[in-house]
Structures are given as structure tokens and as C-alpha cells.
Amino acid sequence: MLDLVGIRKTFNIGTVNEKTALRGVDLHLDDGDFVTVIGGNGAGKSTLLNAVAGTWPVDEGTISIGGVDVTHLAEHKRAKYIGRVFQDPMMGTAATMQIEENLALAARRGQHRTLKRGITREEREEYKKLLEMLDLGLEDRLTSKVGLLSGGQRQALTLLMATLKKPQLLLLDEHTAALDPKTAAKVLDATERIVNRDKLTTLMITHNMRDAIVHGNRLIMMYDGQIVLDISGEAKKHLTVEDLLARFGQTTGSSEADDKLLLS
């Protein structure tokens, strides 16, 4: 479902701020893979997701989604293949519109989007059922303006909107990092259920090593713009945080781990 071959990206080439973020990354995801991505600050995690999404062009390499070469497709043209949830809860929703209106726009993705015909009773019932799964009380607030919701509620709503049309690829960029622990756990639980129910191919960046181990069927760790660990199957099931830190040290030859990674 996703193929990256020889992806390289350097920012500010030829200046004192030159920074190589991706160094020939190769990555293959099968249909339905749920891959967690972990690594310290500057490891290349967000650059990897932005390269896949088309936020900026890569310097070298190819990117394919579902067998389609999207390497040179603009971000807005790539969007039909991708659902994305950002770290900032404010980015995925329209604050001045109602919850049901936000969901209705997401449901009309790929069509001529308009709310002129209104939202049908059947659509409202569908949205209620979807919102019940989040366990955040939003199913009784369909007509509330999204701007009145908490950050966690908005992020959970963004997750529903990103997956409503079952994208070929779901990108989650530290989507629980800005939430309190209790709400983050609910959003992660909802993420797991939605991904498993719809068999969505997913890349999820996280700084939390425990979350990276618990969720998904595969874990990759990045360091200095490269994938240095790729663990799946039984090996991932028996992994611990201590194992992960030890393997990171063995693979990179470094005893240093990012503070944010350790504190998480």
C-alpha cells in the first residue's frame, strides 16, 4: 500500500543551516499494516510523514501509494489517497461550524462539497453512532460549534473525519501529544478500533515508547534520517521499553536518547 524507495531530503542546501533530514529511506507497508514510528527530536519522523503527504518535494527517490507513483503529485492531489491527523487539535476541524456539519463535509470528500441540501436524518444517526465510540459525550452535541470543544474532543473528531471515507493511507503525526493522559488514552483506543475495523494502512508517529509497543503490528525507529530498527510479529509482542532503549543503543552506537523520548 505504501512504497518509499531511496527517499532523501535536505533543507536549506548551501547555507549554514543545511540539514539532511532523510538519508535514502526505504520503507514498504503492506495493505492493513499499522506501523508506529518512534525516534528522538530531529530523527526524521515528521519529515517522513510530510514527504509521504507531499507537503514538500523530495530531493531523490520515489513514493507510491496503492501502486500509484505520487512522487511528483502536489499535496492537494495526493489528499484523495490520504487521511491525516496533526499534533495540533485545532488544525483538522472548522471551529465556527457544528460537529455534524464538520462530519458531513468529511463524508462528502471527493464530491462537490456543499451543505445546501442539509444533513439527512440517516446521516445524523450514523454520526451519532460514530461519536458514541469515542466515549466523550459528543453524540449528544451534534449541533454544538466545534470551537466550544476541548482540545481532546476536537482531536477525536478530527480522527473520525480523517477516517470517514476510509483513506488508502492514514497518517497520524503525534496526534495525542497535546492531550492530557486520560483523553490521549481514549483517542488512542478509538484509533486502534477504527484502524482494525477498517483495516486501514497506518503510519503513527509517537514519542511514547510504550504506545509504540502496545499499538500496531509493526514498529520502526528512526535516527539521523534513517530507519535503524524495524520490529514486527512475535518480536514486537514481547518487546519492552528497556529492550527498545537497549536495541537503540546497540544499533546506533549511541547511549543518548532524546529527553522527550525518555520522559514519555
C-alpha positions as CSV (number, residue, x, y, z in Angstrom):
1,M,0.0,0.0,0.0
2,L,3.0,2.3,0.6
3,D,6.4,2.1,-1.0
4,L,9.3,4.5,-0.3
5,V,12.5,3.9,-2.3
6,G,15.7,5.9,-1.7
7,I,14.0,9.0,-0.2
8,R,16.4,11.9,0.5
9,K,15.5,15.3,1.8
10,T,17.9,18.2,2.7
11,F,16.7,21.6,3.9
12,N,18.5,24.9,3.3
13,I,21.0,23.5,0.9
14,G,24.2,25.5,0.6
15,T,23.6,27.6,3.7
16,V,24.9,27.4,7.3
17,N,21.5,26.0,8.3
18,E,21.8,23.0,5.9
19,K,20.2,19.9,7.4
20,T,19.8,16.5,5.9
21,A,16.6,15.1,7.3
22,L,16.2,11.9,5.3
23,R,19.1,9.8,4.1
24,G,17.9,7.3,1.5
25,V,14.9,5.9,3.4
26,D,13.4,2.7,2.1
27,L,10.0,1.6,3.5
28,H,7.3,-0.8,2.4
29,L,3.9,-1.1,4.1
30,D,1.5,-3.9,3.2
31,D,-2.2,-3.3,3.0
32,G,-3.5,-3.1,6.6
33,D,-0.2,-2.6,8.3
34,F,-0.4,-0.4,11.4
35,V,3.2,0.9,11.9
36,T,4.3,3.1,14.8
37,V,7.2,5.4,14.2
38,I,9.5,6.4,17.1
39,G,12.7,8.4,17.4
40,G,14.2,11.5,19.1
41,N,13.9,15.1,18.0
42,G,15.5,15.5,14.6
43,A,15.4,11.8,13.7
44,G,13.3,12.5,10.6
45,K,9.9,11.2,11.7
46,S,7.8,14.3,10.8
47,T,9.8,14.8,7.6
48,L,9.0,11.3,6.6
49,L,5.3,11.9,7.0
50,N,5.4,15.2,5.2
51,A,7.3,13.6,2.3
52,V,4.5,11.0,2.0
53,A,1.8,13.7,2.2
54,G,3.5,15.9,-0.4
55,T,4.0,18.8,1.9
56,W,7.3,19.4,0.2
57,P,9.1,17.7,-2.7
58,V,11.8,15.1,-2.0
59,D,15.3,15.5,-3.4
60,E,15.6,11.9,-4.5
61,G,13.6,8.7,-4.5
62,T,10.1,7.6,-5.3
63,I,6.8,7.4,-3.3
64,S,3.9,5.1,-4.3
65,I,0.5,4.7,-2.7
66,G,-1.6,1.7,-3.7
67,G,0.7,1.1,-6.7
68,V,0.3,4.8,-7.9
69,D,3.5,6.8,-8.2
70,V,2.7,10.1,-6.3
71,T,6.3,11.4,-6.1
72,H,5.6,14.4,-8.2
73,L,1.9,14.9,-7.2
74,A,1.1,18.1,-5.4
75,E,-0.2,17.9,-1.8
76,H,-3.8,18.7,-2.7
77,K,-3.8,16.0,-5.4
78,R,-2.3,13.4,-3.0
79,A,-5.0,14.2,-0.4
80,K,-7.5,11.8,-2.1
81,Y,-5.4,8.9,-1.0
82,I,-4.6,10.1,2.5
83,G,-6.3,10.8,5.8
84,R,-4.2,12.8,8.2
85,V,-4.4,13.9,11.9
86,F,-1.9,16.5,13.1
87,Q,-0.4,17.2,16.5
88,D,-2.3,20.4,16.9
89,P,-6.0,19.7,17.7
90,M,-7.0,23.0,16.1
91,M,-5.9,22.0,12.6
92,G,-8.3,19.4,11.5
93,T,-11.7,21.0,12.1
94,A,-13.7,24.1,11.2
95,A,-14.2,25.9,14.6
96,T,-17.2,28.0,13.5
97,M,-19.2,25.0,12.2
98,Q,-21.2,22.5,14.1
99,I,-20.0,18.9,14.8
100,E,-22.5,17.4,12.4
101,E,-21.5,19.9,9.7
102,N,-17.8,19.0,10.1
103,L,-18.6,15.3,9.8
104,A,-20.9,16.0,6.8
105,L,-18.1,17.8,4.9
106,A,-15.8,14.9,5.6
107,A,-18.4,12.4,4.4
108,R,-18.6,14.4,1.1
109,R,-14.9,14.2,0.5
110,G,-14.1,13.6,-3.2
111,Q,-17.5,15.0,-4.2
112,H,-18.7,18.6,-4.9
113,R,-18.9,19.6,-1.3
114,T,-22.0,21.6,-0.2
115,L,-24.4,21.6,2.7
116,K,-27.2,23.3,0.7
117,R,-29.3,20.1,0.8
118,G,-28.8,19.9,4.6
119,I,-28.0,16.8,6.7
120,T,-30.4,13.9,6.5
121,R,-31.8,12.0,9.5
122,E,-29.9,8.9,8.3
123,E,-26.7,10.9,8.3
124,R,-27.3,12.2,11.8
125,E,-27.9,8.6,13.1
126,E,-24.7,7.5,11.5
127,Y,-22.7,10.4,13.1
128,K,-24.2,9.6,16.5
129,K,-23.1,6.0,16.3
130,L,-19.6,7.0,15.3
131,L,-19.3,9.6,18.1
132,E,-20.5,7.1,20.7
133,M,-17.4,5.1,20.0
134,L,-15.3,7.9,21.3
135,D,-16.9,7.9,24.8
136,L,-16.5,11.7,25.0
137,G,-20.3,12.6,25.1
138,L,-20.2,14.2,21.7
139,E,-23.1,12.1,20.4
140,D,-25.5,14.4,22.3
141,R,-23.9,17.6,21.0
142,L,-24.2,17.3,17.2
143,T,-25.3,20.9,16.8
144,S,-22.5,22.4,19.1
145,K,-20.0,24.6,17.5
146,V,-16.6,22.8,17.3
147,G,-14.8,25.8,18.7
148,L,-16.5,25.2,22.0
149,L,-15.0,21.7,22.3
150,S,-11.9,20.8,24.3
151,G,-8.6,20.0,22.5
152,G,-9.1,16.3,23.1
153,Q,-12.7,16.4,21.8
154,R,-11.6,18.2,18.7
155,Q,-8.7,15.8,18.1
156,A,-11.1,12.8,18.4
157,L,-13.5,14.5,16.0
158,T,-10.6,15.1,13.5
159,L,-9.7,11.4,13.7
160,L,-13.3,10.4,12.8
161,M,-13.3,12.9,9.9
162,A,-9.9,11.7,8.6
163,T,-11.2,8.0,8.5
164,L,-14.8,8.5,7.5
165,K,-14.1,7.8,3.8
166,K,-11.6,5.0,4.6
167,P,-8.4,6.5,3.1
168,Q,-5.9,4.2,1.5
169,L,-3.3,5.6,3.9
170,L,-3.8,7.2,7.4
171,L,-1.0,9.4,8.7
172,L,-1.0,10.2,12.5
173,D,1.5,12.8,13.4
174,E,1.8,12.6,17.3
175,H,-1.9,13.1,17.3
176,T,-2.2,12.6,21.1
177,A,0.9,14.6,22.2
178,A,-1.1,17.7,23.1
179,L,-3.7,15.9,25.1
180,D,-4.0,15.0,28.8
181,P,-3.2,11.4,29.6
182,K,-6.8,10.3,30.1
183,T,-8.1,11.8,26.9
184,A,-5.0,10.6,25.0
185,A,-5.7,7.1,26.1
186,K,-9.3,7.4,24.8
187,V,-8.2,8.8,21.4
188,L,-5.6,6.0,21.1
189,D,-8.1,3.4,21.9
190,A,-10.5,4.8,19.3
191,T,-7.6,4.9,16.8
192,E,-6.9,1.2,17.4
193,R,-10.5,0.2,16.9
194,I,-11.0,2.3,13.8
195,V,-7.8,1.1,12.2
196,N,-8.5,-2.5,13.0
197,R,-12.2,-2.3,12.0
198,D,-11.5,-0.8,8.6
199,K,-8.1,-2.5,8.1
200,L,-6.5,0.9,7.4
201,T,-2.8,1.1,6.4
202,T,-1.5,3.5,9.0
203,L,1.7,5.3,10.0
204,M,1.6,6.7,13.5
205,I,4.4,8.9,14.9
206,T,4.7,8.9,18.7
207,H,7.3,9.9,21.3
208,N,5.8,7.5,23.8
209,M,7.7,4.2,23.7
210,R,5.0,2.3,25.5
211,D,2.4,3.4,23.0
212,A,4.7,2.5,20.1
213,I,5.0,-1.0,21.5
214,V,1.4,-1.5,22.5
215,H,-0.3,-0.3,19.3
216,G,0.1,-1.6,15.8
217,N,1.6,-4.7,14.3
218,R,5.0,-3.2,13.5
219,L,7.4,-0.6,15.0
220,I,10.1,1.3,13.3
221,M,12.7,3.6,15.0
222,M,14.4,6.4,13.2
223,Y,17.7,8.0,13.9
224,D,19.6,10.7,12.0
225,G,17.3,10.5,9.0
226,Q,17.4,6.7,8.7
227,I,15.3,3.7,9.8
228,V,17.5,1.9,12.3
229,L,15.0,-0.6,13.8
230,D,12.1,-2.4,12.2
231,I,10.3,-4.9,14.5
232,S,7.1,-6.8,13.9
233,G,5.3,-10.1,14.7
234,E,6.3,-12.0,17.8
235,A,9.4,-9.9,18.4
236,K,7.2,-6.8,18.8
237,K,4.7,-8.5,21.1
238,H,7.4,-9.4,23.6
239,L,9.2,-6.0,23.4
240,T,9.6,-3.8,26.5
241,V,10.7,-0.2,26.8
242,E,14.0,-1.4,28.3
243,D,14.5,-3.7,25.3
244,L,13.8,-0.8,22.9
245,L,16.3,1.5,24.6
246,A,19.0,-1.2,24.6
247,R,18.4,-2.1,20.9
248,F,18.5,1.6,20.1
249,G,21.9,1.9,21.7
250,Q,23.2,-1.2,20.0
251,T,22.0,-0.2,16.6
252,T,23.1,3.5,16.7
253,G,26.2,3.1,18.9
254,S,24.8,5.9,21.0
255,S,23.9,5.8,24.6
256,E,22.0,9.1,24.3
257,A,18.2,9.1,23.9
258,D,16.2,12.2,23.4
259,D,14.8,13.6,26.7
260,K,11.3,13.7,25.3
261,L,11.5,10.1,24.4
262,L,12.7,9.1,27.9
263,L,10.2,11.2,29.7
264,S,7.3,9.8,27.6
